[in-house]
């Protein structure tokens, strides 16, 4: 029986990371459900716009968490006949739907807050509202701690986005407590509605950030330059690699994809060239686990597209010419 290759390791890691992200998504769904119930009772008893805004945010959290669960489950599926690059972009598609829901909720909260300012409806049972917010903060902090551990292991974009959203929830719940105290204890009328508007603006900002990352994935945006440089630097350590060009990178869900052309000695046999490519792939896989790598071999000095620096520029030469 042949020994496992780095291709087998990649498939195993993909399955393992998929299981971890799915558990994190289930934890997120459970937390959002708990917060929705607690804040629903609090919003009913207090009549607070800030609490209502926080309730709406938790409702969106539940929808977003369910969609995240669906997205990471679909993204964890291996490549099939119709999806040879896998299903990673499901996470980005789910994120765009979440953004639309968040934006609609934020505008609804603003409208309710303006009506509250005009009507000056009093807030009742402030203690219930504060207690609900404290419970929400504790539960959210526990979830964030767990998500941070999952992100460190998997690098999942979906969980990372969910993590950022729940981080904002801590600030939102703290704002609700402040709003309730200012409105009732210090008799600062309108504070509750103004905090509700502030929360809505915060939600819109989060929606904008989430949409940017999702669109970048769907548009196959290149890796950040430091990550690209590190990839080239590791590849360049192999003595048989004479040059590297037409480097293309992208990310889909939690999976990275890279393809490039490399110059090699034109006198090598096919078998020798194959062994070199396998060795380079192993070295890169050790530094960039789970990355799909596609390498095209060119004889040293081969130029297919003269005058096109985007394709023909030697990345190794650029690396050596860049400042340390």
C-alpha angles and dihedrals in degrees: 000000000000120000118257113270129216086260089062090046090052092053091047092049091048091055093045094049090047091056092049094050091047091055089050091050091051090051088052092052091050093049094047091050092052093048093047091056095046095046092044090061091043094050091049093050098042106034087215117160090208089053090046089052090050089049090052090049090052090049089054089046089059093048091044092048092050090049091046089053090051091045097050091045091053092042090052092060112107122245114283138186094283097036108043092167092052129244101285095124089068086084092057093047091051090049092056091053089050090052091054091051093047093050093050091050093048092055091048090052091051091052091050092048093052089051089050091053090052096045100037093212109188123242119236135201097013092179091063091052094049092048091051091051092050091051089049092051093051094048092046093050090053092051093047091053091053093045091052089057092049093048091051090055102038110020088217112179092207094054091042090056091046089049092054091050093052090047088059088050090066090058091044094053091047088051090053091055091049091047093052093049094047093046099048110016097040095030094231099157116212095023091112093053093045091052088050089056090048091053090050091053089049090053091051091051090051090049090053093051092047093049092050093056093044093049091048090057094046090049092049095239114194122256118268110279096248090055092048091050091051091051092051092045092054093046092048092061091077109098095216094056105097098177142347126215144154090044112182124182136178142158128229115185106310094337126093123208126202133177130174146155120244132196117231138172105288090215094064119111119241090251092051092048090048092054091050092051091049090051092050091048091051092051093048092045089056091057098034105034117197094017118140107227126192118185128191118197122221127180110253111276095020113146117187100171110032114197094023107110092178088067106024104037109118107239092200092054089049090050093052091047094051122093116266 
